Each structure stands twice: as structure tokens, then as C-alpha cells.
């Protein structure tokens, strides 16, 4: 039972058609010195400079994701400016100086992600749309684990087309089931939210 609030951002599970997620990512540049933490499981975007930055939004009607929404950050690589060693990191530490910095991004718009709600979700939530509880920031994650701590807002599921995610299923396991106190659900980017599914460039 998911009885404890332990949000972890977005974790890839499979594709919308049911085929397994094989771990594919795209390496996209991060600007040297970028002044924000990026945590594993956070939604990121490509900005007008052609680099990866945090999506600083909750995905609501009033605070929608940007047209450059490109997927979910799952780590990065860069050459450490002090040691000169090629480094692989679960997160991007804010202000890191590295001219070769790249983000590993799950950019497939058809990937289904697991995420935790901040309260209980009933079976009637299936097929509805949902968004994050709060806007992502440089602090919505753990510098210890490198993981995102973003959760979904259980208080505002709706048919609203501008919400960022669609609930496509519930996590059914020995530790999680529909109706738990902090329900784990399966979601995907909603139609028109992901950059590859809309016609607006960055």
C-alpha cells in the first residue's frame, strides 16, 4: 500500500501501446554554468538557445508547460572542471561549469510514466487529466539521491484539456493499488503538450 508520501517525479514504465520501455534517451546540451538543479524525473524543455532547461511550471491551465517541452530528465554527463574527469550524474548540480555538458532526456512522447499523487485517487480518475502539485524549481528534488520530489495534484483531476498529463492506468503491485492514501498512477504527456506533438516551435 502506498501509504506514505514519497514522490519521485516521473519514472518511465513502458509505451502507450504496452511495449516495454528499453531505456532509450536523447543526449541534449546543457549550457555551461546553468544555474538550476535538474533532478532525475523532472520535466525539461528546450529553450530558444537550443539547450535544456528546467520546465518551471505545474502544467495547469494558468501555468502551462512551454511549447518547448521535450521530455523527462534522467541524468547528465560532463567533464568536471576541477578534476578533468568525465562525470556521469543522476542530477545536474546548479552552476556546474562544463562546455561538454549533456542531458539524458526521455523524449519519446508515447512513453508512459509512473508518478505519485499527493492524496488518494479513486478508480473514477482513470482517463482524466492531471498536473503537478506545484511548479518545478531548483528545489523540487533531493541533492542526496538526485531524484525529483514532484507529485501529482490529486485535488484537481479534470477533463481540462490544458492539464499536462493523462491518467492511463494505476500501479498495481504489492506496494501500490488504486485508492491508496498516496496513489501511484501511470500517466503520459497529454495531446499537444509535448513538443513533438504540437506544431509550435521554440
C-alpha distance (Angstrom), angle and dihedral (degrees) to the residues before:
residue distance angle dihedral
X1 . . .
X2 3.82 . .
X3 3.80 93.6 .
X4 3.80 97.9 144.2
X5 3.78 127.0 69.4
X6 3.78 103.9 -118.2
X7 3.81 107.2 146.8
X8 3.79 117.9 -171.9
X9 3.79 105.8 179.5
X10 3.81 115.7 -121.0
X11 3.81 122.1 -21.5
X12 3.82 120.0 -172.3
X13 3.82 115.6 -119.4
X14 3.81 110.4 163.6
X15 3.81 142.9 -49.7
X16 3.78 125.1 -70.0
X17 3.79 90.5 -106.2
X18 3.80 91.2 56.1
X19 3.80 99.2 -104.9
X20 3.82 114.7 137.2
X21 3.77 120.7 -94.6
X22 3.80 104.6 -117.2
X23 3.81 96.5 -162.2
X24 3.79 97.9 -101.9
X25 3.81 116.5 164.6
X26 3.77 137.9 168.8
X27 3.81 122.0 -125.1
X28 3.80 108.8 -131.8
X29 3.82 127.7 175.0
X30 3.81 126.5 -99.1
X31 3.80 117.3 -159.2
X32 3.79 114.4 -111.1
X33 3.80 109.3 -102.9
X34 3.83 93.8 17.1
X35 3.79 101.7 175.1
X36 3.79 103.9 -139.6
X37 3.76 134.3 76.1
X38 3.80 114.2 -115.4
X39 3.79 114.3 -156.0
X40 3.79 130.7 -159.7
X41 3.80 106.4 -95.3
X42 3.80 98.5 28.6
X43 3.79 124.2 128.6
X44 3.80 111.9 -116.1
X45 3.78 136.5 -172.9
X46 3.78 140.5 -155.2
X47 3.79 111.0 -117.2
X48 3.80 129.4 -152.5
X49 3.81 90.3 -87.0
X50 3.80 90.1 61.0
X51 3.79 96.6 -112.6
X52 3.80 134.7 116.7
X53 3.80 118.6 -99.0
X54 3.80 135.0 165.8
X55 3.80 117.0 -84.9
X56 3.84 98.5 -122.2
X57 3.80 95.7 -161.2
X58 3.79 141.4 90.3
X59 3.80 96.5 -135.6
X60 3.80 95.6 -116.4
X61 3.77 130.5 136.6
X62 3.81 90.2 -99.8
X63 3.83 94.7 38.7
X64 3.83 106.3 32.5
X65 3.79 127.8 177.5
X66 3.79 114.3 -96.6
X67 3.82 122.2 -103.6
X68 3.81 87.7 -109.7
X69 3.83 93.2 66.2
X70 3.80 102.4 142.5
X71 3.80 106.2 169.8
X72 3.79 143.0 -88.0
X73 3.80 126.8 -29.9
X74 3.82 114.3 -129.8
X75 3.80 103.2 170.3
X76 3.77 143.3 -50.4
X77 3.77 146.3 -125.8
X78 3.80 129.9 -140.8
X79 3.79 141.5 147.7
X80 3.80 110.3 -99.9
X81 3.81 107.9 -119.1
X82 3.82 92.0 -145.5
X83 3.81 103.4 42.1
X84 3.80 98.9 25.7
X85 3.82 88.2 -133.9
X86 3.81 122.3 139.2
X87 3.80 103.2 -114.6
X88 3.80 132.0 -159.3
X89 3.78 114.9 -160.1
X90 3.80 136.9 -176.5
X91 3.81 87.8 -140.1
X92 3.79 139.2 22.7
X93 3.83 107.6 -112.6
X94 3.78 109.0 -137.6
X95 3.80 115.1 -101.5
X96 3.81 96.2 14.4
X97 3.78 110.4 164.6
X98 3.81 112.0 -141.7
X99 3.79 128.8 131.6
X100 3.82 92.2 -156.0
X101 3.83 98.3 50.4
X102 3.80 115.4 145.7
X103 3.80 132.2 178.5
X104 3.78 124.2 -140.3
X105 3.80 103.7 -134.6
X106 3.81 129.8 -177.2
X107 3.79 95.1 -139.4
X108 3.82 101.0 167.9
X109 3.84 106.1 116.4
X110 3.81 90.9 -154.3
X111 3.81 96.0 60.5
X112 3.80 115.3 116.8
X113 3.81 115.3 -138.4
X114 3.78 132.9 -159.3
X115 3.81 116.7 -132.9
X116 3.79 137.4 163.6
X117 3.79 125.8 -120.0
X118 3.78 121.2 -138.4
X119 3.83 91.4 -125.0
X120 3.79 140.2 10.2
X121 3.80 121.8 -51.4
X122 3.80 120.8 -161.3
X123 3.79 127.9 -147.4
X124 3.81 88.0 -96.7
X125 3.83 88.5 70.9
X126 3.81 90.7 72.0
X127 3.79 111.3 112.6
X128 3.79 93.9 15.9
X129 3.78 127.7 114.8
X130 3.79 126.2 -109.9
X131 3.80 141.6 177.3
X132 3.80 140.5 -159.0
X133 3.81 119.6 -73.4
X134 3.79 92.7 -123.8
X135 3.77 137.9 3.6
X136 3.79 114.5 -81.8
X137 3.80 114.7 -105.8
X138 3.78 139.7 170.2
X139 3.84 85.7 -88.6
X140 3.83 100.9 50.9
X141 3.78 92.9 97.7
X142 3.78 144.8 47.5
X143 3.79 120.5 -90.8
X144 3.82 86.5 -160.7
X145 3.81 99.2 56.3
X146 3.79 97.4 20.3
X147 3.81 90.1 -131.7
X148 3.78 130.0 130.1
X149 3.80 118.1 -109.4
X150 3.81 96.1 -158.8
X151 3.81 118.1 133.8
X152 3.79 135.4 -170.3
X153 3.81 121.4 -103.5
X154 3.81 107.0 -113.6
X155 3.81 91.5 -176.9
X156 3.78 94.4 67.1
X157 3.78 113.1 44.6
X158 3.79 111.0 147.1
X159 3.78 147.2 144.4
X160 3.82 87.6 -101.8
X161 3.80 105.4 140.4
X162 3.80 94.8 -148.7
X163 3.81 95.1 62.6
X164 3.79 111.0 110.4
X165 3.82 102.5 -125.5
X166 3.81 141.8 40.3
X167 3.82 119.1 -143.5
X168 3.81 104.9 -130.5
X169 3.82 101.2 169.1
X170 3.79 147.0 -20.8
X171 3.78 127.3 -102.8
X172 3.80 106.8 -107.5
X173 3.79 112.2 -167.2
X174 3.79 142.3 117.4
X175 3.80 89.1 -81.9
X176 3.79 102.3 36.7
X177 3.78 138.8 40.0
X178 3.80 140.3 155.5
X179 3.81 112.5 -70.0
X180 3.80 96.6 25.8
X181 3.80 116.8 148.6
X182 3.82 89.1 -103.9
X183 3.76 102.2 22.9
X184 3.80 120.0 -150.2
X185 3.80 112.0 -143.1
X186 3.78 139.5 179.4
X187 3.79 115.3 -120.0
X188 3.79 141.0 170.9
X189 3.79 133.9 -163.1
X190 3.78 109.4 -81.3
X191 3.80 122.2 -115.7
X192 3.79 110.9 -75.4
X193 3.82 95.2 11.6
X194 3.79 100.0 92.4
X195 3.82 115.3 71.8
X196 3.81 91.9 -124.5
X197 3.80 90.9 56.2
X198 3.77 98.8 50.2
X199 3.77 131.8 62.5
X200 3.81 97.4 -134.9
X201 3.79 115.7 104.0
X202 3.78 127.4 -149.3
